[in-house]
């Protein structure tokens, strides 16, 4: 079981591609002119979901990763029981 991310490079590459594909629209919708401020805002708003999607669904090591355990839980069951 991995105690640290062994696919950090791949995670960051995936995040950079997503940001690159959407940063212009994000800046426009958020009325942000500066590229760096736009990236900062994008990461603040969507960084958590990019990590959850990669670590919980796309990472080839997710079943053997201690860090990914939190993303592998099926939270839908617990939400329905409330």
N, C-alpha and C positions, 0 to 999 in steps of 0.2 A: 504494500500500500504506500503510495507516494505521500510524503509529508509536506512537500513543496511542489509548486507547479513545474512540471517538466515540459510543458508546451507553451510557456510564456511568450516566446517569439511568435508562434503561430497565432496566439490570442491577440497580440498587439498588431500583427499584420492584418488580421481580420477586422479589428476595430478601425485601423487606418483606412481600409478599403471602404467600410461603411461610412465613416466620416467623410472621406473624399467624395463619395457618391451623393451625399446629401447636404454637405455644408453650405452650398450656395442657397439652396431653398431654405434651410434652417435660418441662415443669416437674414434672408429677405423676410421670412415670416416673423422673426423676432426683432426686426428693425435694428440689426447689428451691422455696422459697417466694417469693423476691424476683424480680419481673419482669425487672429489669435483669440480674441474675445468670443468669436463665434464658435471656435473649437472648444474653448473652455466651457461655454454654456451648453454646447451639445453633450459633452462628456458629463457635465453635472446633471443634466436632465435624462440622458439615455445610457450612460456608461454602465449602470447597474443591469439593465436589460441585455446589453451586449454581452456582458460577462455571464449572465445566467443562461442565455441562449448558447453561447459557446461551451461553457463548462458543463451545462446540464444536458445538452443535446448533440453538440458537434464534436467535442473533444474525443479523440479515439481512446484516451486513457481514463475517461470519466468513471468507469467502473472500478478502477484501481487507484483512485485519487481521494485522499482524505478531505481535501478542500472542496471537492465537487459533491460530497455527500449531501450538503444542504440543498443543492440544486436538483438532486435526484429524487427527493421526497415527493410523494404525490399529495400535495396540499389540498387538492380538490375534495378528497374524502373528508378531511377535517372541517373544511369550510361548509360542506353540505350538512354536517351533523349539528352545526350551531343553530 
